[in-house]
Amino acid sequence: MADTPSQRVKKLREARKASGETETNVWVPAQVQQAIDAAVREGKFPNRRLAIIHALEQVFVEPNM
């Protein structure tokens, strides 16, 4: 039997958790969301998740390396 959408989401979350990722929900201003969406639309990032991770790494990880 094929996985249901909720089973696939559960497996994805478990895999990400196993790889050391954590889930964080953040409310952002509309202009930030629009800028993220524009970057994805323009092909700078394949999706919102990777755009946000890139931005966070630039501020919190890269300067500390």
C-alpha positions as CSV (number, residue, x, y, z in Angstrom):
1,M,0.0,0.0,0.0
2,A,1.3,3.5,-0.9
3,D,2.1,6.0,1.8
4,T,-0.4,8.6,2.6
5,P,0.7,12.3,2.5
6,S,0.8,12.4,6.3
7,Q,3.0,9.3,6.4
8,R,5.4,10.9,3.9
9,V,5.6,14.1,6.0
10,K,6.3,12.0,9.1
11,K,9.1,10.1,7.4
12,L,10.6,13.4,6.0
13,R,10.5,15.0,9.5
14,E,12.1,11.9,11.0
15,A,14.8,11.8,8.4
16,R,15.6,15.5,9.0
17,K,15.6,15.1,12.7
18,A,18.0,12.1,12.4
19,S,20.3,14.2,10.3
20,G,20.5,16.8,13.1
21,E,18.1,19.4,11.8
22,T,15.4,21.0,14.1
23,E,12.1,22.5,13.1
24,T,11.5,26.2,13.9
25,N,8.5,28.2,13.0
26,V,9.0,31.9,12.5
27,W,6.5,34.6,11.6
28,V,8.0,37.1,9.1
29,P,6.8,40.5,7.9
30,A,5.0,40.5,4.5
31,Q,7.9,42.3,2.8
32,V,10.3,39.6,3.9
33,Q,8.1,36.8,2.6
34,Q,7.7,38.7,-0.7
35,A,11.5,39.0,-1.0
36,I,12.0,35.3,-0.3
37,D,9.3,34.4,-2.8
38,A,10.9,36.6,-5.4
39,A,14.3,35.0,-4.9
40,V,12.8,31.6,-5.4
41,R,10.8,32.8,-8.5
42,E,14.0,34.2,-10.0
43,G,15.8,30.9,-9.5
44,K,18.2,32.1,-6.9
45,F,17.0,29.2,-4.6
46,P,15.0,26.1,-5.4
47,N,12.6,26.7,-2.5
48,R,11.9,28.9,0.5
49,R,13.5,26.5,3.0
50,L,16.9,26.8,1.3
51,A,16.6,30.5,0.9
52,I,15.9,31.0,4.6
53,I,18.7,28.6,5.6
54,H,21.2,30.5,3.4
55,A,20.2,33.8,5.0
56,L,20.5,32.4,8.5
57,E,23.9,30.8,7.7
58,Q,25.2,34.1,6.4
59,V,24.4,35.9,9.6
60,F,24.9,33.2,12.3
61,V,27.4,30.7,10.9
62,E,29.7,32.1,8.2
63,P,31.0,35.1,10.3
64,N,32.0,32.7,13.1
65,M,34.0,30.3,10.9
